[in-house]
Amino acid sequence: MKQTILVTVLLTCMFAFSRCSEDAYTEKYTDPNKVTDLLMEKVMTGVFKTIQDNWVQMGYGRFYSYDNLYLANFTQSFGRPYSPTMYYNGWSDDGSGKYSSLLSATGLFKKLEVMYNDLTDVEKPAYEAYYIASKTHLYGYLLSMIDLYGDIPFTQGGMVAATGDLANSNAHFDHAEDLYEMIITELLAIGERFTQVAQPKDFTVSSDFVNDADFTRWQRYANSLCLRAAIRIASQGIKTELGRQTIASILGNPERYPVVENNDENILVNNVTGRPGEQNNQQGFDEGNGSNNCASDDMISRMLSNYDRATWSGSYQEGVDDPRIALLYDMAVKEPHTMVGYPSYVDANGKTVTQNGVAESSIFRGRTYEMPESVFESYSSGAQGFSLVRHNGLFWNNKEWDHQIITASEIWFIKAEAYLNGWANGDAKAAFKEGVSQSIKLFFHYHNIKTEADNDKGEDGKSRRGYVLNPAEPDDAWIDAFAEARWVEPINPVHPYESQLDAIITQKYISYSIFFVQEAWNDIRRTGYPSGIYFPTVSDANRPNVPVRLRYPTGERDFNKNFSEVERSGFNADDFYTKLFWAK
């Protein structure tokens, strides 16, 4: 190994990661192999940590602002009010924070790659695990960024940090379709490599907080991520053959390519005190007017059998309706009322009552762009007319919530779509039903282990946030019957299925709910489903309708001398309406 590279990376690690204490380095410096092991361990952990905040962790920056106040405008995963500028995000419109973290993670990975490539063929097998684990996790983030923007400067990106070559600091852009082929091809190989490579002694739970040093989980991660990428490009575009062949290979050879199939195998970062996944999930959702935590009518109306468009609401019928709704949202008051000064309001009978006298919350109601402004105002005072993301529920204030990356329900819905389209051999309905089952069970798992009791913060002292399910958890027979019915028809006729694919993506949309907003947007752009989601045309000339991609951050446009490379036939980098190659 070149000593200059070792020293450069060693200094970088010492600066970046406080865990790299002087004693730790001194202890291992006498053995060159231990030095390599230590360095690669630290750089791998650095890659993971750089990715964590903007892609994995349900923290303030990603979850409480970027996902729910921006990308949710394109999916209705959260309830958003109509506005002439509703397709904007005021403070991070181009996603520059996410973009910068990808570049930083890429730079760290390229350092590790240089170290690995500088090893002899005899040395490489002992350290390959660091390299392929870092690549797998980075490819997950890269994939999500391609799906936001399109072309990304990746294969030549991050090389300044790795080599110090300032003369070639402007990375060339890779075409999105080429990056997809690279990701899919390499992930297929990586999944198998995790069954063959040695596990370094410093590849431990402390350095690998993604999969806790479990190579079987890394294998499932690589294969499941590959399947996510393959389904994205299989429907239409110039890479459909690659997508369909990959799907057939993975699903046709489950022993060779195992994927996530139950919630115990979900790819996630544990919410553990003292580790990078630690998150209290207790800040960001305000309790006031529900501006960033309101339920979506498009979600509510697909979960209640007696949903009434006249009142934009429905009451929950135990044993009939989708039980996930009671875990996600609190309830709202049925009748609209007008505030005349907090904490009092005028009820439907013209009587002025105080906050403590508000009618009992009894229905679920979400916001929608279709709701007239006057109706919206009549329901919105104090947010009592709208269901909000549930306090002390399965996510908010639940310190047991883990940061999900790939879930079993997603993989089963991908299987259902693949079987339905004949891209692999299998039972589409059975896969669909298993997807519904794994989703419901995951919701109830986190609800049942929540760290704080339901908060009875309702004006009647019991109902708004204290809704209790009976029975406490649906059994397998009930879930099977519920899923069987959803395959045949939606829960109510308000949003009728256009196809069986509509049924699959609708349940996938509900399963994603408030937690995977970008993945929901990917499916909407790729398939056009769930059908019936309404996006109005507004008066703003720059963004009159829902975008299909994001513009590149200003810094990339202004400082990368190769930015003109993204301007090619059929693709306008500054246009929010230039479809990505896989989009419908």
C-alpha positions as CSV (number, residue, x, y, z in Angstrom):
1,M,0.0,0.0,0.0
2,K,1.2,3.5,-0.7
3,Q,2.2,5.1,2.6
4,T,1.1,8.6,1.4
5,I,-2.5,7.4,1.0
6,L,-2.4,5.7,4.4
7,V,-1.2,8.9,6.0
8,T,-3.7,11.1,4.2
9,V,-6.6,9.0,5.2
10,L,-5.3,8.5,8.7
11,L,-5.2,12.2,9.3
12,T,-8.7,12.6,7.7
13,C,-10.1,9.9,10.0
14,M,-8.5,11.4,13.1
15,F,-10.1,14.8,12.3
16,A,-13.5,13.5,11.3
17,F,-14.2,10.8,13.8
18,S,-13.5,11.4,17.5
19,R,-13.6,7.6,18.1
20,C,-10.2,7.3,16.4
21,S,-8.3,8.1,19.6
22,E,-4.5,8.4,19.7
23,D,-4.2,5.3,21.9
24,A,-6.2,3.2,19.4
25,Y,-3.9,4.2,16.5
26,T,-0.8,3.7,18.6
27,E,-1.9,0.2,19.6
28,K,-2.4,-0.9,16.0
29,Y,0.4,1.1,14.3
30,T,3.0,-1.6,14.8
31,D,1.2,-4.0,12.5
32,P,0.6,-2.7,9.0
33,N,-2.4,-5.0,8.5
34,K,-4.0,-3.6,11.7
35,V,-3.5,-0.1,10.4
36,T,-5.3,-0.9,7.2
37,D,-8.1,-2.6,9.1
38,L,-8.5,0.3,11.5
39,L,-8.5,2.9,8.7
40,M,-11.0,1.1,6.5
41,E,-13.3,0.5,9.5
42,K,-13.3,4.2,10.3
43,V,-13.8,5.4,6.7
44,M,-16.7,2.9,6.2
45,T,-18.4,4.2,9.4
46,G,-17.8,7.7,8.1
47,V,-19.6,6.9,4.8
48,F,-22.5,5.5,6.8
49,K,-22.7,8.5,9.1
50,T,-22.6,11.0,6.2
51,I,-25.5,9.2,4.6
52,Q,-27.5,8.9,7.9
53,D,-28.9,12.4,8.4
54,N,-30.3,13.1,4.9
55,W,-31.5,9.7,3.8
56,V,-31.9,7.2,6.6
57,Q,-32.7,9.0,9.8
58,M,-36.2,10.3,10.4
59,G,-34.7,13.5,11.9
60,Y,-35.8,17.1,11.7
61,G,-34.1,18.0,8.4
62,R,-35.4,15.1,6.4
63,F,-38.7,14.1,8.0
64,Y,-40.2,17.2,9.5
65,S,-39.4,19.6,6.7
66,Y,-38.0,18.1,3.5
67,D,-40.3,15.1,3.2
68,N,-43.5,16.4,4.7
69,L,-43.4,20.1,3.6
70,Y,-41.9,19.6,0.2
71,L,-42.0,16.1,-1.4
72,A,-45.4,15.5,0.1
73,N,-46.7,18.3,-2.1
74,F,-46.0,15.9,-5.0
75,T,-47.7,12.9,-3.4
76,Q,-50.3,14.0,-0.9
77,S,-48.7,11.7,1.7
78,F,-49.3,14.6,4.2
79,G,-52.3,16.9,3.9
80,R,-51.3,20.0,2.1
81,P,-53.4,23.1,1.6
82,Y,-53.9,24.8,-1.7
83,S,-51.6,27.7,-2.5
84,P,-50.3,29.4,-5.7
85,T,-46.8,28.4,-4.6
86,M,-47.6,25.0,-3.1
87,Y,-45.1,23.2,-5.4
88,Y,-42.2,25.2,-3.8
89,N,-40.1,24.6,-0.7
90,G,-39.1,28.0,0.7
91,W,-35.8,27.1,2.4
92,S,-34.4,24.1,0.5
93,D,-36.1,24.1,-2.9
94,D,-33.3,22.3,-4.7
95,G,-32.4,19.8,-2.0
96,S,-28.9,21.2,-1.7
97,G,-28.3,19.7,1.7
98,K,-29.1,16.2,0.5
99,Y,-27.0,16.8,-2.6
100,S,-24.0,18.0,-0.6
101,S,-24.2,15.0,1.7
102,L,-24.1,12.7,-1.3
103,L,-20.9,14.4,-2.6
104,S,-19.4,14.2,0.9
105,A,-20.2,10.5,1.2
106,T,-18.9,9.8,-2.3
107,G,-15.6,11.5,-1.3
108,L,-15.2,9.3,1.7
109,F,-16.0,6.2,-0.3
110,K,-13.5,7.1,-2.9
111,K,-10.8,7.4,-0.2
112,L,-11.7,3.9,0.9
113,E,-11.7,2.7,-2.7
114,V,-8.2,4.1,-3.3
115,M,-7.0,2.3,-0.2
116,Y,-8.6,-1.0,-1.3
117,N,-7.4,-0.8,-4.8
118,D,-3.9,-0.1,-3.6
119,L,-3.7,-3.4,-1.7
120,T,-2.1,-6.4,-3.3
121,D,-4.3,-9.2,-4.6
122,V,-3.1,-11.3,-1.6
123,E,-4.2,-8.5,0.8
124,K,-7.6,-7.6,-0.7
125,P,-9.7,-10.5,0.5
126,A,-9.1,-9.6,4.1
127,Y,-10.6,-6.1,3.6
128,E,-13.1,-6.5,0.8
129,A,-16.0,-6.5,3.3
130,Y,-15.4,-2.8,4.2
131,Y,-15.4,-1.9,0.5
132,I,-18.6,-3.7,-0.6
133,A,-20.6,-2.7,2.5
134,S,-19.8,0.9,1.9
135,K,-20.6,0.6,-1.7
136,T,-24.0,-1.1,-1.0
137,H,-25.2,1.6,1.4
138,L,-23.8,4.5,-0.8
139,Y,-25.6,3.0,-3.8
140,G,-28.9,3.1,-1.9
141,Y,-28.4,6.9,-1.4
142,L,-27.1,7.4,-4.9
143,L,-30.2,5.7,-6.3
144,S,-32.5,8.0,-4.4
145,M,-30.6,11.0,-5.6
146,I,-30.7,9.9,-9.3
147,D,-34.5,9.6,-8.8
148,L,-34.7,13.2,-7.7
149,Y,-32.4,14.9,-10.3
150,G,-31.4,12.5,-13.1
151,D,-27.7,12.6,-14.2
152,I,-25.2,12.7,-11.3
153,P,-21.4,13.3,-11.2
154,F,-20.5,10.1,-9.4
155,T,-17.9,7.9,-11.1
156,Q,-15.4,10.8,-11.2
157,G,-16.9,12.5,-8.1
158,G,-15.1,12.8,-4.8
159,M,-11.7,12.2,-6.3
160,V,-10.2,15.4,-4.9
161,A,-10.6,14.2,-1.4
162,A,-9.2,10.8,-2.4
163,T,-6.2,12.0,-4.5
164,G,-5.7,15.7,-3.8
165,D,-5.8,16.3,-7.6
166,L,-7.3,19.8,-7.7
167,A,-6.6,20.1,-11.4
168,N,-9.4,17.6,-12.1
169,S,-11.8,18.8,-9.4
170,N,-14.8,19.2,-11.7
171,A,-16.4,15.8,-12.0
172,H,-18.1,14.8,-15.3
173,F,-21.7,13.8,-15.1
174,D,-22.8,10.2,-15.5
175,H,-26.1,9.5,-17.3
176,A,-28.8,8.3,-15.0
177,E,-29.4,5.2,-17.1
178,D,-25.7,4.3,-17.0
179,L,-25.7,4.7,-13.2
180,Y,-28.7,2.5,-12.9
181,E,-27.0,-0.2,-15.0
182,M,-23.8,0.1,-12.8
183,I,-25.8,-0.1,-9.6
184,I,-27.9,-3.1,-10.6
185,T,-24.9,-5.0,-12.1
186,E,-22.7,-4.4,-9.1
187,L,-25.3,-5.1,-6.5
188,L,-26.1,-8.5,-8.0
189,A,-22.4,-9.4,-7.7
190,I,-22.1,-7.8,-4.2
191,G,-25.0,-9.9,-2.8
192,E,-23.1,-13.0,-3.7
193,R,-19.8,-11.7,-2.4
194,F,-21.2,-11.4,1.1
195,T,-21.5,-15.2,1.2
196,Q,-17.8,-15.5,0.2
197,V,-15.7,-12.8,1.8
198,A,-13.9,-12.9,5.1
199,Q,-15.2,-10.8,8.0
200,P,-12.4,-8.5,9.3
201,K,-12.1,-8.5,13.1
202,D,-12.8,-4.8,13.2
203,F,-16.0,-5.2,11.1
204,T,-18.1,-5.1,14.3
205,V,-21.4,-3.8,15.6
206,S,-19.7,-0.6,16.6
207,S,-18.4,0.1,13.2
208,D,-21.4,-1.2,11.2
209,F,-24.5,0.4,12.7
210,V,-26.5,-0.4,9.5
211,N,-26.6,-4.2,9.6
212,D,-24.8,-4.9,12.9
213,A,-22.0,-6.8,11.2
214,D,-24.4,-9.4,9.9
215,F,-23.3,-10.5,6.4
216,T,-26.6,-12.3,5.8
217,R,-28.4,-9.0,6.3
218,W,-25.9,-7.3,4.0
219,Q,-26.6,-9.9,1.3
220,R,-30.4,-9.3,1.6
221,Y,-29.8,-5.5,1.6
222,A,-27.8,-5.7,-1.7
223,N,-30.3,-8.0,-3.4
224,S,-33.4,-6.1,-2.2
225,L,-31.9,-2.7,-3.2
226,C,-31.2,-4.2,-6.6
227,L,-34.8,-5.3,-6.8
228,R,-36.0,-1.8,-6.0
229,A,-33.8,-0.4,-8.7
230,A,-34.9,-3.1,-11.2
231,I,-38.6,-2.5,-10.7
232,R,-38.1,1.2,-11.3
233,I,-36.8,0.8,-14.8
234,A,-38.8,-2.3,-15.9
235,S,-42.0,-0.5,-16.9
236,Q,-40.8,1.8,-19.6
237,G,-37.6,3.6,-20.9
238,I,-34.4,2.5,-22.4
239,K,-33.4,0.0,-19.7
240,T,-36.6,-2.1,-19.4
241,E,-34.8,-5.3,-20.6
242,L,-32.2,-4.9,-17.9
243,G,-34.8,-4.3,-15.3
244,R,-37.0,-7.3,-16.3
245,Q,-34.0,-9.7,-16.6
246,T,-32.8,-8.6,-13.2
247,I,-36.2,-9.2,-11.6
248,A,-36.4,-12.6,-13.2
249,S,-32.9,-13.5,-11.9
250,I,-33.5,-12.5,-8.3
251,L,-37.1,-13.8,-7.9
252,G,-36.3,-16.9,-9.9
253,N,-33.3,-17.9,-7.7
254,P,-34.3,-17.1,-4.1
255,E,-31.5,-19.3,-2.6
256,R,-28.9,-17.5,-4.7
257,Y,-30.5,-14.0,-4.2
258,P,-32.3,-13.9,-0.9
259,V,-34.3,-10.7,-0.2
260,V,-36.1,-9.2,2.7
261,E,-39.3,-11.2,3.2
262,N,-40.4,-10.5,6.8
263,N,-40.2,-7.6,9.2
264,D,-37.4,-9.4,11.2
265,E,-35.3,-9.0,8.1
266,N,-36.0,-5.3,7.4
267,I,-33.0,-3.2,6.5
268,L,-32.9,-0.5,9.2
269,V,-30.8,1.5,11.5
270,N,-31.7,0.7,15.1
271,N,-32.8,3.6,17.3
272,V,-30.3,2.8,20.1
273,T,-29.0,5.3,22.7
274,G,-25.5,6.3,22.1
275,R,-25.4,5.2,18.5
276,P,-25.9,7.2,15.3
277,G,-29.6,6.1,15.0
278,E,-30.6,7.6,18.3
279,Q,-33.6,9.8,17.8
280,N,-36.3,10.8,20.2
281,N,-38.8,11.6,17.5
282,Q,-40.4,14.3,19.7
283,Q,-39.6,17.6,17.9
284,G,-40.8,19.0,14.6
285,F,-44.5,18.2,14.5
286,D,-46.2,21.3,15.9
287,E,-49.4,21.0,17.9
288,G,-51.0,24.2,16.5
289,N,-52.6,24.5,13.1
290,G,-51.3,21.3,11.7
291,S,-49.3,23.0,9.0
292,N,-46.7,20.2,8.9
293,N,-48.4,17.2,10.4
294,C,-51.9,17.1,8.9
295,A,-53.3,13.8,7.6
296,S,-53.9,13.5,3.9
297,D,-57.4,13.1,2.5
298,D,-55.9,10.9,-0.2
299,M,-54.7,8.6,2.5
300,I,-57.7,8.8,4.8
301,S,-60.2,8.2,1.9
302,R,-58.4,5.0,1.0
303,M,-58.6,3.6,4.5
304,L,-62.2,4.1,5.6
305,S,-65.2,2.1,4.2
306,N,-67.8,4.8,5.0
307,Y,-65.7,7.8,3.8
308,D,-68.1,10.6,2.9
309,R,-66.8,13.2,0.3
310,A,-69.5,15.6,1.4
311,T,-67.8,16.0,4.8
312,W,-64.3,14.9,3.6
313,S,-64.3,12.4,6.5
314,G,-65.4,9.1,7.8
315,S,-65.8,7.2,11.1
316,Y,-63.6,4.3,11.9
317,Q,-65.4,0.9,12.0
318,E,-63.4,-1.6,14.1
319,G,-63.0,-4.9,12.4
320,V,-63.9,-3.5,9.0
321,D,-61.6,-0.5,8.2
322,D,-57.9,-0.3,7.7
323,P,-56.5,-0.5,11.2
324,R,-53.3,1.4,10.3
325,I,-55.3,4.6,10.3
326,A,-55.9,4.6,14.0
327,L,-52.1,4.2,14.6
328,L,-51.1,6.9,12.2
329,Y,-53.6,9.7,13.0
330,D,-55.7,11.2,15.8
331,M,-59.4,11.9,15.3
332,A,-61.1,15.2,14.5
333,V,-64.4,16.9,15.4
334,K,-67.2,16.2,12.9
335,E,-68.7,19.6,12.5
336,P,-66.8,22.7,11.3
337,H,-66.7,25.7,13.5
338,T,-65.3,29.2,13.4
339,M,-62.8,30.5,15.9
340,V,-63.7,33.9,17.4
341,G,-60.7,34.1,19.7
342,Y,-58.6,31.4,21.3
343,P,-59.5,29.5,23.4
344,S,-63.2,29.9,22.5
345,Y,-65.1,29.3,19.3
346,V,-68.6,29.5,17.9
347,D,-70.2,26.1,17.4
348,A,-72.6,25.0,14.7
349,N,-75.6,26.3,16.8
350,G,-74.0,29.7,17.3
351,K,-73.1,29.1,20.9
352,T,-69.7,30.4,22.1
353,V,-67.8,27.7,23.9
354,T,-64.4,27.4,25.3
355,Q,-61.7,25.1,24.2
356,N,-62.6,22.7,27.0
357,G,-66.1,22.4,25.6
358,V,-65.2,21.3,22.0
359,A,-67.3,18.4,20.8
360,E,-65.9,14.9,21.1
361,S,-63.6,13.9,18.3
362,S,-65.2,11.1,16.4
363,I,-64.1,11.1,12.8
364,F,-60.9,11.0,10.6
365,R,-60.5,13.9,8.2
366,G,-57.5,14.9,6.0
367,R,-56.6,17.9,3.9
368,T,-56.8,17.9,0.2
369,Y,-56.1,20.3,-2.7
370,E,-59.7,19.7,-3.8
371,M,-61.2,21.2,-0.7
372,P,-62.5,24.8,-1.3
373,E,-60.7,27.4,0.8
374,S,-63.9,28.3,2.7
375,V,-64.4,24.7,3.7
376,F,-60.7,24.4,4.7
377,E,-61.0,27.5,6.9
378,S,-64.1,26.2,8.6
379,Y,-62.4,23.0,9.6
380,S,-58.9,24.3,10.4
381,S,-59.2,26.5,13.5
382,G,-57.1,24.9,16.2
383,A,-56.7,22.0,13.8
384,Q,-59.6,20.3,15.6
385,G,-61.4,19.6,12.3
386,F,-58.4,17.7,10.8
387,S,-56.7,14.6,11.9
388,L,-53.0,15.1,12.8
389,V,-50.2,12.7,12.9
390,R,-50.8,10.8,16.1
391,H,-49.0,12.0,19.2
392,N,-47.3,9.2,21.2
393,G,-48.2,6.7,18.5
394,L,-46.1,4.3,16.5
395,F,-43.6,7.0,15.5
396,W,-44.0,10.4,17.3
397,N,-42.4,10.2,20.8
398,N,-41.6,6.6,20.3
399,K,-38.0,6.0,21.2
400,E,-38.3,2.4,19.9
401,W,-38.9,3.5,16.3
402,D,-36.1,2.3,14.1
403,H,-35.1,4.0,10.9
404,Q,-36.4,1.8,8.1
405,I,-34.5,1.6,4.8
406,I,-36.1,-1.4,3.0
407,T,-39.2,-3.2,4.5
408,A,-40.6,-6.6,3.8
409,S,-43.9,-5.0,2.6
410,E,-42.1,-3.1,-0.1
411,I,-40.4,-6.2,-1.4
412,W,-43.7,-8.2,-1.5
413,F,-45.4,-5.4,-3.4
414,I,-42.6,-5.4,-5.9
415,K,-43.0,-9.2,-6.2
416,A,-46.7,-8.7,-6.8
417,E,-46.1,-6.2,-9.6
418,A,-43.5,-8.4,-11.2
419,Y,-45.7,-11.5,-11.1
420,L,-48.7,-9.5,-12.4
421,N,-46.7,-8.3,-15.4
422,G,-45.1,-11.7,-16.1
423,W,-41.6,-10.5,-15.4
424,A,-41.2,-13.5,-13.0
425,N,-43.1,-16.6,-12.2
426,G,-45.3,-16.3,-9.1
427,D,-48.7,-15.6,-7.6
428,A,-49.4,-11.9,-7.8
429,K,-52.4,-12.0,-5.4
430,A,-50.5,-14.0,-2.8
431,A,-47.6,-11.6,-2.9
432,F,-50.0,-8.6,-2.6
433,K,-51.6,-10.2,0.4
434,E,-48.3,-10.8,2.1
435,G,-47.3,-7.2,1.4
436,V,-50.5,-6.0,3.2
437,S,-49.9,-8.4,6.0
438,Q,-46.2,-7.4,6.6
439,S,-47.2,-3.7,6.5
440,I,-50.0,-4.0,9.1
441,K,-47.8,-6.1,11.3
442,L,-45.0,-3.6,11.2
443,F,-47.3,-0.8,12.2
444,F,-48.6,-2.7,15.1
445,H,-45.2,-3.8,16.2
446,Y,-44.0,-0.2,16.8
447,H,-47.3,0.8,18.2
448,N,-47.2,-2.0,20.7
449,I,-43.7,-1.3,21.9
450,K,-44.0,2.5,22.0
451,T,-42.2,4.1,24.9
452,E,-45.0,6.5,26.0
453,A,-48.6,5.8,26.7
454,D,-51.3,7.3,24.4
455,N,-51.7,10.9,25.2
456,D,-55.4,11.7,26.1
457,K,-54.9,15.2,25.0
458,G,-58.5,15.7,23.8
459,E,-60.9,18.4,24.7
460,D,-63.2,15.7,26.0
461,G,-60.3,14.2,28.0
462,K,-60.2,10.9,26.2
463,S,-60.6,10.8,22.5
464,R,-58.6,13.0,20.2
465,R,-55.2,11.3,20.7
466,G,-56.3,8.5,23.0
467,Y,-58.0,6.2,20.4
468,V,-57.7,2.6,21.5
469,L,-58.1,-0.3,19.1
470,N,-60.2,-3.3,20.0
471,P,-58.9,-5.9,19.5
472,A,-55.4,-4.7,20.2
473,E,-54.0,-6.3,17.1
474,P,-55.6,-8.0,14.1
475,D,-54.8,-11.7,13.8
476,D,-53.5,-13.5,10.7
477,A,-57.0,-14.6,9.6
478,W,-58.4,-11.1,9.8
479,I,-55.5,-9.6,7.9
480,D,-55.7,-12.3,5.3
481,A,-59.4,-11.6,4.7
482,F,-58.8,-7.8,4.7
483,A,-56.0,-8.2,2.1
484,E,-58.2,-10.6,0.0
485,A,-60.9,-8.0,-0.2
486,R,-58.5,-5.2,-1.1
487,W,-57.2,-7.3,-4.1
488,V,-60.8,-7.4,-5.4
489,E,-61.9,-3.9,-4.8
490,P,-60.9,-0.8,-2.8
491,I,-62.3,-0.2,0.6
492,N,-64.9,2.2,-0.8
493,P,-66.0,3.4,-4.3
494,V,-64.6,6.9,-4.0
495,H,-61.3,5.8,-5.6
496,P,-62.1,2.8,-7.8
497,Y,-59.3,0.7,-9.1
498,E,-58.3,1.2,-12.7
499,S,-56.4,-2.0,-12.8
500,Q,-54.9,-4.7,-10.5
501,L,-51.7,-2.7,-10.6
502,D,-53.6,0.2,-9.1
503,A,-54.6,-2.1,-6.2
504,I,-50.9,-3.0,-5.6
505,I,-49.6,0.5,-5.7
506,T,-52.5,1.8,-3.6
507,Q,-51.6,-0.5,-0.8
508,K,-47.9,0.2,-1.3
509,Y,-48.8,3.9,-1.0
510,I,-50.6,3.4,2.3
511,S,-47.8,1.3,3.6
512,Y,-45.3,4.0,2.7
513,S,-47.7,6.5,4.4
514,I,-45.7,9.3,6.0
515,F,-42.4,7.4,6.2
516,F,-41.3,6.9,2.6
517,V,-42.6,10.0,0.8
518,Q,-40.0,9.9,-1.9
519,E,-40.6,6.2,-2.7
520,A,-44.3,7.1,-3.1
521,W,-43.4,9.9,-5.5
522,N,-41.2,7.4,-7.5
523,D,-44.2,5.1,-7.9
524,I,-46.6,7.8,-8.8
525,R,-44.2,9.1,-11.5
526,R,-43.4,5.5,-12.7
527,T,-47.0,4.0,-12.8
528,G,-49.5,6.9,-12.5
529,Y,-50.9,5.1,-9.4
530,P,-52.7,5.3,-7.0
531,S,-55.3,6.6,-9.4
532,G,-57.4,9.6,-8.4
533,I,-54.8,11.7,-6.7
534,Y,-55.5,15.3,-7.7
535,F,-52.9,17.9,-8.4
536,P,-54.3,21.3,-9.3
537,T,-52.8,23.8,-11.8
538,V,-51.9,27.0,-10.0
539,S,-51.1,30.5,-11.1
540,D,-47.4,30.4,-10.6
541,A,-45.7,30.6,-14.0
542,N,-42.6,28.7,-13.0
543,R,-44.3,25.7,-11.4
544,P,-47.9,25.6,-12.5
545,N,-48.3,21.9,-11.7
546,V,-46.7,19.1,-9.8
547,P,-43.0,18.7,-10.7
548,V,-41.6,15.4,-12.0
549,R,-38.1,16.1,-10.9
550,L,-36.0,18.6,-8.9
551,R,-33.6,21.2,-10.4
552,Y,-30.0,20.8,-9.5
553,P,-28.7,22.9,-6.6
554,T,-27.4,26.3,-7.5
555,G,-23.9,25.4,-6.3
556,E,-23.6,22.5,-8.8
557,R,-24.8,24.7,-11.6
558,D,-22.5,27.6,-10.8
559,F,-19.3,25.8,-9.8
560,N,-19.1,22.6,-11.7
561,K,-17.6,23.5,-15.1
562,N,-19.0,20.3,-16.6
563,F,-22.6,21.1,-15.7
564,S,-23.4,21.7,-19.4
565,E,-23.1,17.9,-19.9
566,V,-26.5,17.3,-18.4
567,E,-28.1,19.4,-21.2
568,R,-28.7,16.8,-23.8
569,S,-31.5,15.8,-26.2
570,G,-34.7,15.5,-24.3
571,F,-33.4,16.7,-21.0
572,N,-33.5,20.2,-19.6
573,A,-31.6,20.5,-16.3
574,D,-33.4,23.6,-15.3
575,D,-36.9,22.3,-16.0
576,F,-39.1,20.7,-13.3
577,Y,-41.1,18.9,-16.0
578,T,-38.4,17.0,-17.9
579,K,-39.2,13.3,-17.1
580,L,-36.5,10.9,-15.9
581,F,-35.8,8.1,-18.3
582,W,-37.9,5.6,-16.3
583,A,-40.9,7.8,-15.7
584,K,-44.3,7.3,-17.3
